[in-house]
Amino acid sequence: MGRAPGREHSARRCGAGSLLVGAVLAGVALSAWGAVARAADPDQRFREATALARAGDTEGAVAIYRQLAVSGHESGSLYWNWAQAAQGRGALGEALWALMREREVEPGDTAAGREIERLRTVLNLDPAELSPSPLASVGRLVRRLHLALLAAILLAGSLGAHAFARFARPLRGPVAAAWTSLALGTVAALGVWLGSLTPPVAIVVRRDAQLLDAASPTASVLGTMREGEAVPVLDVSAEYLHVQDSSGARGWVLAEDVRRFDLLPAQTAGTAAR
């Protein structure tokens, strides 16, 4: 007895539907597995870098730490280990930069503060040479607390609360919330403005880095800068930065001779101390 055409078509549709559902579930499973693998990869890379540092390959370890930081996987442990690896190859300026980055990521880490002070003494730097601008701390606070985003949220909330208060005049809560949000948003915006007045800061990571009179490979040398010194960045021209050292002298320096705080180094190779 032959199979009814309607049942055959129904069976085919069920089979196709099952295949489609199976394909979707497989895709979801693969996506979830890929997400887990990507989440575990930074931890694996961090362990790999730590193993390289212990084996004496400090340059390879720093290269991995740099890649992790540039890809957004910053942490206090990463910068602490970066600093230890940099010290292992004699790059004390880079170690100081990494420790100061670590202090920004984890402000309450007293061990980083003690290590910064120790390196400052080893490099024979004055405390003022690590903070060239009085507003540098304001800039660090703005970045750490994300004050620009906070100011935008508070000011937008103030506008919303004021608008709501117009339709709820008998209620005092919206009015008070509107003025409180406006005051807090104004304070946060003032902090962002003060932070913007501070030029970017960089740490000299090259021993006897040359201060040049122009952004050119044929420029004359004005003098040398001290390793570990923090200098404000006044301008940028290709691979050169216009900076001012602790004595007040201004000139140009190769970008590879310093580490900026507002940018992460994107190079894949470590900077060796000369």
ABEGO torsion letter per residue (X at the ends): XBBBAAAAAAAAAAAAAAAAAAAAAAAAAAAAAAAAAAAAAAAAAAAAAAAAAAAGBAAAAAAAAAAAAAAGBBBAAAAAAAAAAAAAAGBAAAAAAAAAAAAAABAABAAAAAAAAAAAAAAGBBAAAABABAAAAAAAAAAAAGAAAAAAAAAAAAAAAAAAAAABAABAAAAAAAAAAAAAAAAAAAAAAAAAABBBBBBBABBGBBBBABBBAABBBAEBBBBGBBBBBABBBEABBBBBBAAGBBBBBBAAABBBAABBBABABBBBBX
